Amino acid sequence: MADVKGAPREVRKAAIASLFGSALEWYDFFLYGTAAALVFNSLFFPTFDPLVGTIAAFGTNAVGFLARPLGGIVFGHFGDRIGRKSMLVTTLVIMGVATCLIGLLPTYATIGVWAPVLLIALRIVQGIAVGGEWGGGVLIVSEHAPSHRRGFYSAWSQTGVGLGFVLSASAYALAQAVTTKESFLAWGWRIPFVVGILLTAVGLLIRLRIMETPAFREKESEPGSGAGAGPEKSRPPLIDVIRTHPKSILIAFGARVAETGASYLFLTFSLSYAAEVGVGKGVVLAALVVGMLFESFAMPMFGALSDRIGRRPVYIGGAIAVIVWAFPFFAMFDSGNPVLIFVAIFVAVVIGHGAMIGTQPAFFTELFASRVAYSGLALGHELASMIVGGFSPIVATALLAWAGASWPIALFLIGMGAVTVFAVAAAPETNPAVRKGGKGREGSEETEESEESEESEATLEAEVKSRIV
């Protein structure tokens, strides 16, 4: 990992564990979205018109997003009460088992209507697991990292999201390459799902080696940290965060509208749109793999930039890039030129999406007090996933069916970008170093924070959170 030599050992371990763990968990989750675009319409909804079958397949994909807030609430509660690490281990096991079972499911031709019913049930389990994963994966790094490098280190948790997509898309590309079309539909599509259980075992070994975060350990060691310690301690974390951080939840939700909505248009809907305009899905899948691979390593760069100039300008810059690129993105697809399609996807995911998702972990962590951080991150993040992320491919497919052209989808993208610009502009700058007029110090042994500096930054962070509340 770049630029981690001078970091404390536990920060490096936390960043690596979060990267690999989230990559494997999101590999499982993205597999479903890719399969929904490529094969689920014909295997699980064969009695529908092809376009309606695609909408139905995306609908089962959206069910997973509907379940994500439930996972965020449940695992956020226990993550704030008993620890971040144990929840990350639990979500990884649940996700791995559910994904393997999807790969073993009989299709509609074998058991009829029970096939889509079981598919939906397992997608719900996946949604619950990934809903509990994101907040813990972010906190396990951001609560280990020094505040002046929080953007850089916590962005590695998001790199795992990008690599998860690369792994899932590559697995499908490989499965298609080594099988005939008939074999792929018969059994080849199952291989990436079943292999997921082996990857889960690897991720589990890595996650078991990390320590609980310093912020949580400090909270637990405070005098009177039991259930009767005060009104905040006695309230469930979910109720506590809603009462004390309502504005933070709304800011996190609004900030995610363009990030999550655009990402699932770029990563999922673009595969089905390619077929509508006569472009091979293999071209788009290859472009997505390349784009997401570059984005994965651009995320820490954007996180590091937010350490120097602030979270807000970097995040808003990404949302503006989505707005500006909306019409060119579809125009390049409509051209049918593979080079232009690569450019369209590269700019969309690396610059537009990358700037937002790379800044997001540090920005969101700094919006919430540590005692409710898991619940706060999960609630704001997963509500947006449910309402915007899961349904954006369905909305885009319906708009395409209505207009027969891409222009309303481009306007949809612009609208989501505008919501995010407004939400982030309404938030105060959360980076302590930038708020006090500095530029974020370089991470090295000679720049370790003094006791007075730590107290000063803690005061600044408390001031930011009080202003948000």
VMD Tcl script that draws the C-alpha trace (Angstrom):
set ca {
  {0.00 0.00 0.00}
  {1.36 3.41 -0.97}
  {2.54 5.91 1.59}
  {1.99 3.88 4.72}
  {5.60 3.30 5.81}
  {5.54 5.91 8.52}
  {2.09 4.98 9.80}
  {1.53 3.19 13.08}
  {1.33 -0.58 12.69}
  {-2.32 -0.81 13.72}
  {-3.35 1.83 11.17}
  {-1.70 -0.18 8.42}
  {-3.31 -3.42 9.61}
  {-6.73 -1.78 9.86}
  {-6.43 -0.28 6.37}
  {-5.33 -3.57 4.82}
  {-8.01 -5.57 6.65}
  {-10.71 -3.11 5.63}
  {-9.52 -3.10 2.01}
  {-9.48 -6.88 1.61}
  {-12.57 -7.51 3.71}
  {-14.69 -4.94 1.90}
  {-13.35 -6.10 -1.49}
  {-14.53 -9.63 -0.81}
  {-17.87 -8.57 0.66}
  {-18.60 -6.19 -2.22}
  {-17.45 -8.83 -4.70}
  {-20.37 -10.90 -3.45}
  {-22.82 -7.99 -3.60}
  {-21.78 -6.79 -7.08}
  {-21.96 -10.32 -8.50}
  {-25.72 -10.13 -8.19}
  {-25.98 -6.80 -10.03}
  {-23.83 -8.12 -12.88}
  {-25.85 -11.33 -13.09}
  {-29.10 -9.32 -13.04}
  {-27.92 -7.43 -16.11}
  {-26.58 -10.50 -17.94}
  {-28.52 -13.69 -17.13}
  {-31.17 -13.48 -14.39}
  {-33.88 -12.15 -16.73}
  {-33.80 -15.32 -18.84}
  {-33.09 -17.83 -16.05}
  {-35.46 -16.63 -13.33}
  {-38.05 -14.56 -15.27}
  {-38.32 -16.37 -18.64}
  {-42.06 -15.81 -19.09}
  {-41.67 -12.01 -19.36}
  {-40.94 -9.82 -22.36}
  {-37.12 -9.30 -22.46}
  {-37.30 -5.64 -21.37}
  {-39.84 -6.45 -18.64}
  {-37.64 -9.37 -17.59}
  {-34.70 -7.00 -17.26}
  {-36.78 -4.66 -15.10}
  {-37.83 -7.65 -12.95}
  {-34.21 -8.75 -12.60}
  {-33.19 -5.23 -11.56}
  {-36.16 -5.30 -9.20}
  {-34.76 -8.29 -7.35}
  {-31.45 -6.42 -7.28}
  {-33.25 -3.47 -5.68}
  {-34.67 -5.75 -2.97}
  {-31.15 -6.07 -1.62}
  {-31.00 -2.30 -1.32}
  {-34.32 -2.24 0.52}
  {-32.80 -4.56 3.11}
  {-29.63 -2.53 3.58}
  {-31.06 -0.01 6.11}
  {-32.25 -2.93 8.24}
  {-28.71 -4.30 8.26}
  {-27.37 -0.85 9.02}
  {-29.74 -0.43 11.98}
  {-29.11 -3.88 13.46}
  {-25.34 -4.02 13.01}
  {-24.99 -0.30 13.73}
  {-26.67 -0.83 17.11}
  {-24.37 -3.67 18.11}
  {-21.36 -2.01 16.49}
  {-21.84 1.02 18.74}
  {-22.54 -1.15 21.79}
  {-20.17 -4.11 21.60}
  {-17.60 -3.16 18.96}
  {-16.79 -2.62 15.29}
  {-14.63 -5.72 14.74}
  {-17.17 -8.37 15.77}
  {-19.80 -6.92 13.45}
  {-17.41 -6.93 10.50}
  {-16.64 -10.61 11.06}
  {-20.36 -11.45 11.30}
  {-21.39 -9.56 8.16}
  {-18.62 -11.17 6.13}
  {-19.73 -14.71 7.07}
  {-23.40 -13.96 6.34}
  {-22.59 -12.48 2.95}
  {-20.33 -15.35 1.92}
  {-22.88 -18.05 2.76}
  {-25.76 -16.22 1.02}
  {-23.69 -15.68 -2.12}
  {-22.66 -19.32 -2.33}
  {-26.30 -20.41 -1.97}
  {-27.33 -18.14 -4.88}
  {-24.81 -20.01 -7.01}
  {-26.50 -23.29 -6.06}
  {-30.10 -22.19 -6.69}
  {-32.22 -24.12 -9.20}
  {-33.72 -21.93 -11.93}
  {-37.32 -21.27 -13.03}
  {-37.14 -24.18 -15.48}
  {-36.52 -26.56 -12.57}
  {-38.73 -25.39 -9.69}
  {-40.91 -22.70 -11.23}
  {-41.93 -19.69 -9.17}
  {-39.92 -20.86 -6.14}
  {-36.74 -19.97 -8.03}
  {-37.29 -16.17 -8.04}
  {-38.75 -16.38 -4.50}
  {-35.58 -18.00 -3.14}
  {-33.45 -15.63 -5.18}
  {-35.18 -12.64 -3.59}
  {-34.81 -14.14 -0.10}
  {-31.07 -14.58 -0.50}
  {-30.74 -11.10 -1.98}
  {-32.42 -9.75 1.16}
  {-29.83 -11.57 3.29}
  {-27.06 -10.06 1.14}
  {-28.57 -6.60 1.59}
  {-28.70 -6.98 5.38}
  {-25.05 -8.05 5.47}
  {-23.70 -5.30 3.25}
  {-25.86 -2.73 5.05}
  {-24.01 -3.58 8.25}
  {-20.63 -3.79 6.55}
  {-19.99 -0.30 5.21}
  {-20.10 1.74 8.42}
  {-17.92 -0.72 10.30}
  {-15.43 -1.01 7.45}
  {-15.03 2.75 7.38}
  {-14.79 3.17 11.15}
  {-12.24 0.41 11.64}
  {-9.83 2.56 9.60}
  {-10.91 6.13 10.32}
  {-10.93 5.57 14.09}
  {-7.41 4.16 13.92}
  {-6.04 6.92 11.65}
  {-4.52 10.25 12.80}
  {-6.91 13.09 12.03}
  {-4.53 14.84 9.62}
  {-4.34 11.67 7.44}
  {-7.87 10.40 7.97}
  {-8.93 11.13 4.40}
  {-6.09 9.12 2.91}
  {-6.27 6.08 5.17}
  {-10.04 5.75 5.39}
  {-10.32 5.93 1.58}
  {-8.66 2.52 1.40}
  {-11.87 1.03 2.74}
  {-13.59 2.38 -0.37}
  {-10.83 0.99 -2.56}
  {-12.12 -2.38 -1.42}
  {-15.52 -1.48 -2.90}
  {-13.92 -0.73 -6.27}
  {-11.78 -3.85 -6.24}
  {-14.86 -5.88 -5.29}
  {-16.51 -4.75 -8.51}
  {-13.35 -5.48 -10.52}
  {-13.20 -8.99 -9.05}
  {-16.88 -9.69 -9.74}
  {-16.83 -8.35 -13.29}
  {-13.55 -10.16 -14.04}
  {-14.97 -13.39 -12.67}
  {-17.94 -13.10 -15.01}
  {-15.75 -12.17 -17.97}
  {-13.55 -15.21 -17.29}
  {-16.56 -17.50 -16.89}
  {-17.95 -16.27 -20.22}
  {-14.58 -16.67 -21.92}
  {-14.09 -20.32 -20.94}
  {-17.64 -21.48 -21.67}
  {-19.97 -21.46 -24.64}
  {-23.08 -19.30 -24.48}
  {-25.20 -22.37 -23.72}
  {-22.82 -23.62 -21.03}
  {-22.61 -20.21 -19.42}
  {-26.41 -20.02 -19.11}
  {-26.58 -23.63 -17.90}
  {-23.87 -23.58 -15.23}
  {-21.05 -21.12 -15.99}
  {-22.77 -18.18 -14.30}
  {-22.76 -20.12 -11.01}
  {-18.98 -20.40 -10.70}
  {-18.28 -16.82 -9.47}
  {-20.96 -17.19 -6.78}
  {-19.71 -20.52 -5.45}
  {-16.06 -19.39 -5.47}
  {-17.13 -16.53 -3.20}
  {-17.16 -18.83 -0.16}
  {-13.42 -19.44 -0.54}
  {-12.72 -15.73 -0.77}
  {-14.86 -15.20 2.33}
  {-12.63 -17.57 4.28}
  {-9.58 -15.52 3.28}
  {-11.26 -12.27 4.32}
  {-12.29 -13.80 7.63}
  {-8.70 -14.74 8.50}
  {-7.57 -11.18 7.76}
  {-10.31 -9.51 9.78}
  {-9.75 -11.68 12.84}
  {-6.22 -10.26 13.13}
  {-7.18 -6.60 13.64}
  {-7.74 -4.86 16.97}
  {-10.82 -2.94 18.05}
  {-10.59 0.79 17.25}
  {-8.98 3.17 19.78}
  {-12.07 5.41 19.80}
  {-14.34 2.51 20.79}
  {-11.88 1.19 23.39}
  {-11.59 4.68 24.89}
  {-15.38 5.00 25.01}
  {-15.71 1.65 26.75}
  {-13.03 2.51 29.32}
  {-14.73 5.75 30.38}
  {-16.05 5.74 33.98}
  {-19.73 4.88 34.08}
  {-19.81 3.50 30.58}
  {-22.51 1.00 31.47}
  {-26.16 1.15 30.48}
  {-27.15 3.51 33.25}
  {-24.43 6.07 32.68}
  {-26.71 8.79 31.34}
  {-29.45 9.57 28.82}
  {-27.18 9.05 25.81}
  {-25.93 5.72 27.17}
  {-29.40 4.44 28.05}
  {-30.92 5.27 24.67}
  {-30.43 2.85 21.76}
  {-27.77 4.27 19.40}
  {-30.32 4.63 16.60}
  {-32.60 6.83 18.73}
  {-29.60 8.71 20.08}
  {-28.22 9.55 16.64}
  {-31.62 10.63 15.29}
  {-32.13 12.95 18.28}
  {-28.63 14.39 18.42}
  {-27.45 14.35 14.76}
  {-30.51 14.83 12.49}
  {-28.73 17.29 10.21}
  {-25.74 14.97 9.84}
  {-28.02 12.15 8.71}
  {-29.66 14.39 6.10}
  {-26.29 15.65 4.87}
  {-24.97 12.09 4.52}
  {-28.13 11.05 2.68}
  {-28.00 13.99 0.28}
  {-24.27 13.58 -0.31}
  {-24.86 9.99 -1.38}
  {-27.63 10.72 -3.91}
  {-25.26 11.42 -6.82}
  {-22.58 9.01 -5.61}
  {-24.79 5.93 -5.27}
  {-27.35 6.80 -7.95}
  {-24.74 7.53 -10.59}
  {-22.59 4.54 -9.68}
  {-25.35 2.02 -10.33}
  {-26.22 3.69 -13.61}
  {-22.56 3.54 -14.65}
  {-21.90 0.02 -13.32}
  {-25.19 -1.84 -13.81}
  {-27.58 -0.03 -16.14}
  {-24.84 0.66 -18.71}
  {-24.59 -3.10 -19.38}
  {-28.23 -3.36 -20.40}
  {-28.16 0.03 -22.20}
  {-25.26 -1.24 -24.32}
  {-27.48 -3.99 -25.69}
  {-30.20 -1.46 -26.54}
  {-27.80 0.58 -28.71}
  {-26.13 -2.44 -30.30}
  {-22.88 -2.40 -28.33}
  {-21.44 -5.68 -27.10}
  {-21.70 -6.17 -23.35}
  {-18.12 -7.45 -23.37}
  {-16.87 -4.03 -24.46}
  {-18.73 -2.29 -21.65}
  {-17.70 -4.88 -19.07}
  {-14.04 -4.49 -20.05}
  {-14.33 -0.70 -19.87}
  {-15.94 -0.93 -16.43}
  {-13.19 -3.21 -15.13}
  {-10.46 -0.85 -16.35}
  {-12.29 2.22 -15.06}
  {-12.98 0.74 -11.63}
  {-9.41 -0.52 -11.32}
  {-8.08 3.00 -11.90}
  {-10.76 4.45 -9.62}
  {-9.82 2.07 -6.82}
  {-6.38 3.63 -6.57}
  {-7.62 7.15 -7.30}
  {-9.81 7.01 -4.17}
  {-6.90 7.37 -1.68}
  {-5.55 10.22 -3.82}
  {-8.85 12.06 -3.51}
  {-8.90 11.23 0.20}
  {-5.39 12.66 0.58}
  {-6.47 15.77 -1.37}
  {-9.34 16.24 1.08}
  {-6.77 16.14 3.92}
  {-5.10 19.17 2.35}
  {-7.90 21.33 0.93}
  {-10.98 20.04 2.77}
  {-13.71 17.44 2.32}
  {-16.33 19.77 0.81}
  {-14.48 21.07 -2.29}
  {-13.33 17.59 -3.33}
  {-16.78 16.05 -2.83}
  {-18.60 18.89 -4.61}
  {-16.09 18.68 -7.46}
  {-17.04 15.05 -8.03}
  {-20.76 15.85 -8.06}
  {-20.22 18.68 -10.55}
  {-18.25 16.29 -12.77}
  {-21.26 13.93 -12.84}
  {-23.52 16.82 -13.86}
  {-21.19 18.01 -16.63}
  {-20.58 14.49 -17.95}
  {-24.21 13.28 -18.03}
  {-25.02 14.06 -21.68}
  {-21.53 13.30 -23.08}
  {-21.61 9.91 -21.33}
  {-24.68 8.69 -23.23}
  {-23.64 10.41 -26.47}
  {-20.41 8.41 -26.43}
  {-22.36 5.19 -25.81}
  {-24.73 6.01 -28.67}
  {-21.76 6.39 -31.01}
  {-21.01 2.68 -30.66}
  {-17.29 3.47 -30.78}
  {-15.44 1.26 -28.23}
  {-12.77 3.92 -27.63}
  {-15.37 6.58 -26.82}
  {-17.20 4.13 -24.55}
  {-13.95 3.53 -22.63}
  {-13.48 7.30 -22.28}
  {-17.09 7.79 -21.17}
  {-16.81 5.21 -18.41}
  {-13.29 6.20 -17.37}
  {-14.17 9.86 -16.77}
  {-17.48 8.99 -15.10}
  {-16.13 6.53 -12.56}
  {-12.56 7.75 -11.96}
  {-13.17 11.50 -11.73}
  {-16.86 11.96 -10.96}
  {-17.59 8.99 -8.75}
  {-14.02 8.62 -7.46}
  {-13.83 12.11 -5.97}
  {-17.03 11.56 -3.99}
  {-16.48 8.02 -2.78}
  {-12.82 8.64 -1.93}
  {-13.70 11.60 0.31}
  {-16.80 10.03 1.79}
  {-15.36 7.90 4.66}
  {-13.53 10.75 6.40}
  {-16.29 13.27 5.68}
  {-19.05 11.05 7.07}
  {-17.02 9.90 10.08}
  {-16.43 13.52 11.09}
  {-20.15 14.23 10.96}
  {-20.95 11.98 13.95}
  {-19.83 11.53 17.56}
  {-17.99 8.24 18.09}
  {-20.63 6.81 20.47}
  {-23.19 6.75 17.62}
  {-20.88 6.78 14.61}
  {-21.66 3.24 13.41}
  {-25.42 3.85 13.58}
  {-25.15 7.33 12.05}
  {-22.97 6.24 9.13}
  {-25.12 3.18 8.47}
  {-28.40 5.11 8.58}
  {-27.41 7.99 6.29}
  {-25.49 5.73 3.92}
  {-28.00 2.91 3.62}
  {-31.16 5.02 3.36}
  {-29.64 6.59 0.25}
  {-28.66 3.15 -1.04}
  {-32.24 1.94 -0.59}
  {-34.05 4.94 -2.07}
  {-31.62 6.00 -4.78}
  {-29.03 3.30 -5.46}
  {-31.31 0.30 -5.74}
  {-33.93 2.00 -7.86}
  {-31.79 4.11 -10.20}
  {-31.32 1.27 -12.76}
  {-35.09 0.62 -12.66}
  {-35.88 4.32 -13.14}
  {-33.36 4.54 -15.97}
  {-34.78 1.44 -17.68}
  {-38.32 2.82 -17.38}
  {-37.22 6.21 -18.76}
  {-35.57 4.46 -21.70}
  {-38.73 2.45 -22.39}
  {-40.81 5.65 -22.22}
  {-38.65 7.97 -24.32}
  {-36.74 5.49 -26.47}
  {-33.70 7.73 -25.98}
  {-31.10 8.55 -23.33}
  {-31.84 12.26 -22.75}
  {-34.24 11.77 -19.77}
  {-31.66 9.49 -18.11}
  {-29.03 12.21 -18.52}
  {-31.42 14.70 -16.89}
  {-31.97 12.19 -14.10}
  {-28.19 12.12 -13.52}
  {-28.02 15.90 -13.48}
  {-30.83 16.08 -10.93}
  {-29.04 13.66 -8.61}
  {-25.81 15.65 -8.95}
  {-27.61 18.88 -8.04}
  {-29.06 17.33 -4.86}
  {-25.58 16.27 -3.75}
  {-24.02 19.67 -4.47}
  {-26.70 21.35 -2.36}
  {-26.35 18.86 0.52}
  {-22.57 19.08 0.77}
  {-22.62 22.87 0.38}
  {-24.97 23.01 3.39}
  {-22.44 21.16 5.58}
  {-19.59 22.88 7.43}
  {-16.05 21.85 6.56}
  {-15.27 18.88 8.82}
  {-11.50 18.60 8.27}
  {-9.97 20.02 11.51}
  {-6.69 21.11 9.89}
  {-8.45 23.02 7.12}
  {-10.89 24.63 9.54}
  {-8.08 26.10 11.60}
  {-6.39 27.55 8.51}
  {-3.78 24.84 7.87}
  {-3.42 22.55 4.89}
  {-3.16 19.16 6.53}
  {0.27 18.01 7.52}
  {2.33 15.39 5.73}
  {2.24 12.02 7.48}
  {5.70 11.20 8.81}
  {7.39 10.43 12.08}
  {8.57 14.01 12.56}
  {5.01 15.37 12.22}
  {3.35 13.28 14.91}
  {0.80 15.28 16.83}
  {1.71 16.70 20.20}
  {-0.67 16.35 23.12}
  {-1.73 19.98 22.76}
  {-2.35 19.55 19.03}
  {-4.52 16.50 19.64}
  {-6.57 18.39 22.20}
  {-6.90 21.33 19.81}
  {-8.09 19.15 16.94}
  {-10.47 17.27 19.21}
  {-11.96 20.61 20.23}
  {-12.31 21.64 16.59}
  {-14.02 18.37 15.68}
  {-16.39 18.74 18.61}
  {-17.20 22.26 17.41}
  {-17.97 20.99 13.90}
  {-20.30 18.31 15.22}
  {-22.08 20.74 17.50}
  {-22.67 23.09 14.56}
  {-24.06 20.25 12.46}
  {-26.39 19.13 15.24}
}
mol new
graphics top color blue
foreach p $ca { graphics top sphere $p radius 0.5 }
foreach p [lrange $ca 0 end-1] q [lrange $ca 1 end] { graphics top cylinder $p $q radius 0.2 }
display resetview
